[in-house]
Each structure stands twice: as C-alpha cells, then as structure tokens.
Amino acid sequence: QVQLVESGGGSVQPGGSRRLSCTASGFTFNFYAMAWYRQAPGKERELVASISSDIFSGTNYAESVKGRFTISRDNAKNSVYLQMNSLKPEDTAVYYCNAHWADTGRSYWGQGTQVTVSS
C-alpha cells in the first residue's frame, strides 16, 4: 500500500515557523524526487519546493518562498520535510506532499495538511 502521510500543519502567527513532515511507505523512496505543493482558496495548486532523488542532486523553490523555506529529505526514514520560516498570511494553504519518478511516470500524493498564517 502506497502512502504519504503528512504532519506538522496548523496555525501560526505571521513571522513564525512551522515544519512539515511527510513519511512515505509502499515504494522505493530513494528513487523518487519529492516535492511540496500548496493550494490556497480560489487558486491553482502550485509547486513550493522540490528535491531530487539520490541520482540527481539539487533543490528548487518557488520565488515566493525562496530564502524562507527549506526542503530536505532523510532516505533512511523515508521522509521529506519542509521547514517554513518567516511565514506570511499569503502562505496560508493546504500543503501536499508529492513523490515522482519520471522514468516510470509514477506519482503519488499525500492527503494534504492545512497551514494557516494569521494574527
């Protein structure tokens, strides 16, 4: 059974921090690139950050979060993380964990976790 289970969402004040976690099971985690997406009310889903598999190095960030968010992974724990600092109200969204293996076209999604930034 393929699963991506997210945790760490919740409410935070502007300028605060949250750390999202996504733990995977049911597939060979280290073969997959991992990413965080988000979708705010009335908006399209957007890519927030991504990190490559073991074969390909590198991370990518949306310009809106660059310098504030950091994506990382721990293959031994089958987990990917999103450290979110200096949060802004416009960061409010449902955040989704994604796993993608381009060679096979396989892509998996987590259930999403709500992050609300407000005072």
C-alpha positions in Angstrom: 0.0 0.0 0.0 1.4 3.3 -1.1 1.1 6.1 1.5 2.3 9.6 2.0 1.4 10.8 5.5 1.8 14.5 6.3 2.1 16.1 9.6 3.1 19.5 11.1 0.3 21.7 9.8 -1.6 24.1 11.9 -2.0 27.7 12.8 0.9 30.1 13.2 1.3 33.9 13.5 3.0 35.9 10.8 6.7 35.8 11.2 6.5 32.4 12.9 7.8 29.0 11.8 6.4 25.5 11.1 8.0 22.3 10.0 6.0 19.9 7.8 6.9 16.3 7.6 5.9 13.6 5.1 6.6 10.0 5.7 6.3 7.6 2.8 5.7 3.8 2.6 4.9 1.2 -0.1 7.5 2.3 -2.7 11.3 2.7 -3.1 11.6 6.1 -1.6 15.1 7.0 -2.7 14.2 6.6 -6.4 11.7 9.4 -6.2 12.0 13.1 -6.4 10.0 14.7 -3.6 8.1 18.0 -3.6 5.8 20.1 -1.6 2.8 21.8 -3.4 0.2 24.1 -2.0 -3.2 25.3 -2.9 -4.8 28.4 -1.5 -8.6 29.0 -1.7 -9.6 30.1 -5.2 -6.1 29.5 -6.6 -4.4 26.8 -8.6 -2.1 24.3 -7.0 1.5 25.5 -7.1 4.9 23.9 -6.6 6.5 25.2 -3.5 9.7 23.3 -3.3 11.3 20.1 -4.7 14.3 17.9 -4.0 15.8 15.3 -6.3 16.3 11.6 -5.9 19.7 10.1 -5.0 20.7 10.1 -8.6 20.1 13.7 -9.3 21.1 16.4 -6.9 19.5 19.7 -6.3 16.6 21.6 -4.8 14.2 24.1 -6.3 12.0 26.7 -4.7 9.2 29.0 -5.8 10.4 32.5 -5.9 7.8 33.5 -3.3 9.3 31.2 -0.7 13.0 31.3 -1.6 15.1 32.2 1.4 12.3 31.4 3.8 11.5 27.7 3.2 13.9 24.8 3.1 13.1 21.3 1.8 15.1 18.3 2.9 14.9 14.5 2.9 16.0 11.6 5.0 16.0 8.5 3.0 16.7 6.3 6.0 13.4 7.5 7.4 11.5 7.6 4.1 10.7 11.2 4.9 10.7 14.7 3.4 10.5 17.9 5.3 9.6 21.5 4.7 11.0 24.0 7.1 8.9 27.2 6.9 10.3 30.4 8.4 9.1 34.0 8.3 5.7 32.9 7.5 3.3 35.3 5.8 -0.5 35.3 5.6 -0.2 34.6 1.8 1.4 31.3 2.8 -1.9 30.1 4.0 -2.9 27.0 2.0 -3.3 23.3 2.0 0.2 21.8 1.6 0.6 18.5 -0.3 3.5 16.1 -0.3 4.3 14.6 -3.7 6.6 11.8 -4.9 7.5 11.4 -8.6 9.6 9.0 -10.6 9.9 10.4 -14.1 11.3 7.2 -15.6 8.1 5.3 -14.8 5.6 8.1 -14.7 4.7 7.2 -11.2 3.4 9.9 -9.0 1.9 9.8 -5.5 0.2 12.4 -3.4 -0.4 12.9 0.3 -3.7 13.9 1.7 -2.7 17.5 2.4 -2.3 19.4 5.6 -3.7 22.9 6.4 -1.3 25.7 7.2 -2.9 28.9 8.4 -0.9 32.1 8.9 -2.8 34.8 10.7 -2.7 37.1 13.7 
